Amino acid sequence: MEFIKLNNGIEMPLLGLGTYTLTGKDGQRVMSDAIEIGYRLFDSAQMYRNEAELGDVVRGSGVKRKELFIETKLLDCANESKTKKSIESSLKALKVDYIDLLLLHNNYPNAKAMYRVMEDFYKQGILKAIGISNFGVSAYSDFIKSVEVIPAINQCETHLLFQQVKLQKLMQKYGTILQSWSLFVGGRDNIFENKTLQNITKKYSKTPAQMILRYLIQRGIIVIPKTSKINRLKENISVFDFSLNGEDMAVLLALDTNKSQFSWTNY
Ligand SMILES: NC(=O)c1ccc[n+]([C@@H]2O[C@H](COP(=O)([O-])OP(=O)(O)OC[C@H]3O[C@@H](n4cnc5c(N)ncnc54)[C@H](OP(=O)(O)O)[C@@H]3O)[C@@H](O)[C@H]2O)c1
C-alpha cells in the first residue's frame, strides 16, 4: 500500500474500498474479506446506511484501530445543533471514538454552518481530518474563502472520461487532495472495453481495471473502487508493483471529455 500525506500531516492510504451498496451480511462479508486482503481505508456515508455494519466488521477484525482509516460523509443538516447530533450518530454507529476523515457529502445550502461544526470536532481530535465532496471549481473557490480549516479532501466523480484536471490543479494551490468516486464510471459506459485503454493494458500484463487505478494513483488521486467480489478485491489492490510511463499517462489523459457521466452532479 502507498500513502499520501494530507494537509495536516496525516497519512492516508491511496487506495481503499468504496462501500456504496455494501449492506447487510453480504456487505459485511466483502468488508471482512477486504480487511483480510489488506485494505485499510473504507469509504462509508450516512447515506449508504452501512456505518453500523462497517463498525462491527472493524471491531471484530482484530486489526488495530490506528491501522485502519475510516471515512464517512454527513447528510444535510438544517442547523448547527443537528449537525453536532449527526456527527455523534456516525461515531456511535461506527462504534469508534474518532473518525479518520469526515466529509460533507454535498454542497448543501447549509454547508458552511455544517463545516464549522466539523471544524469544532476536528479541533477536539474527534475528527482527525475533514473535507468535502462534490464541490466543483466555483463551489470550492467560494467555500474555502469562509473556512478556518482547509478541506483535506474533496471527493468527486473522477474517471477516464471526466478527469477533473482543472479542479485538481486549483486545489493543489490550497492543499486539498482529490479523491475519486466512480473511477470505473460506476460500471457504466463499457469503460473496460475502451480501445485506447485496452491497447495500453496489453503492454503491462495487467487488467484494464488495474490500469485505471494505477493511472489515477500516479496523478496523486485517492481511489476507492467498489466491488462485491473477492477476486476483484484482490485485483484492485494489486496496483503497487508497476508504473505507467509518461507516454501512456499522456495517452490516458487525452481520453478526458471533461463531462460528468451522472445526471445528478453539479460540477
Ligand atoms: N461522494 C459521492 O457522492 C459518491 C458518489 C458515488 C460513489 N461514491 C463512493 O465511491 C465508491 C466507488 O464508486 P461506485 O461504487 O459508484 O463505482 P465504481 O467503483 O466506479 O465501480 C463499481 C462497479 O465496477 C465493478 N468492478 C469493481 N471492480 C472491478 C474490476 N476489477 N473489474 C471489473 N469490474 C469491476 C463493480 O462490480 P462488482 O461489485 O460486481 O465487482 C461495480 O459494478 C462508492 O462505493 C462510494 O464509496 C461517492
The ligand as an ORCA input file, in Angstrom:
! r2SCAN-3c Opt
* xyz 0 1
  N     -19.288     11.237     -2.751
  C     -20.193     10.786     -3.597
  O     -21.167     11.486     -3.940
  C     -20.058      9.408     -4.154
  C     -20.827      9.018     -5.256
  C     -20.663      7.733     -5.762
  C     -19.742      6.867     -5.168
  N     -19.019      7.258     -4.074
  C     -18.013      6.345     -3.433
  O     -17.137      5.849     -4.443
  C     -17.164      4.427     -4.427
  C     -16.906      3.878     -5.823
  O     -17.886      4.313     -6.733
  P     -19.035      3.361     -7.324
  O     -19.403      2.368     -6.289
  O     -20.099      4.231     -7.887
  O     -18.420      2.632     -8.560
  P     -17.014      2.172     -9.144
  O     -16.057      1.825     -8.074
  O     -16.630      3.131    -10.205
  O     -17.462      0.862     -9.906
  C     -18.072     -0.202     -9.282
  C     -18.515     -1.143    -10.378
  O     -17.382     -1.705    -11.024
  C     -17.384     -3.126    -10.867
  N     -15.990     -3.513    -10.608
  C     -15.247     -3.321     -9.493
  N     -14.002     -3.793     -9.660
  C     -13.942     -4.301    -10.913
  C     -12.937     -4.940    -11.672
  N     -11.720     -5.127    -11.185
  N     -13.229     -5.346    -12.939
  C     -14.458     -5.148    -13.473
  N     -15.473     -4.547    -12.794
  C     -15.216     -4.127    -11.534
  C     -18.307     -3.417     -9.712
  O     -18.969     -4.637     -9.888
  P     -18.929     -5.828     -8.792
  O     -19.390     -5.275     -7.474
  O     -19.846     -6.835     -9.394
  O     -17.488     -6.279     -8.760
  C     -19.328     -2.264     -9.837
  O     -20.307     -2.568    -10.812
  C     -18.553      4.113     -3.848
  O     -18.665      2.775     -3.417
  C     -18.635      5.129     -2.757
  O     -17.859      4.727     -1.639
  C     -19.160      8.519     -3.579
*
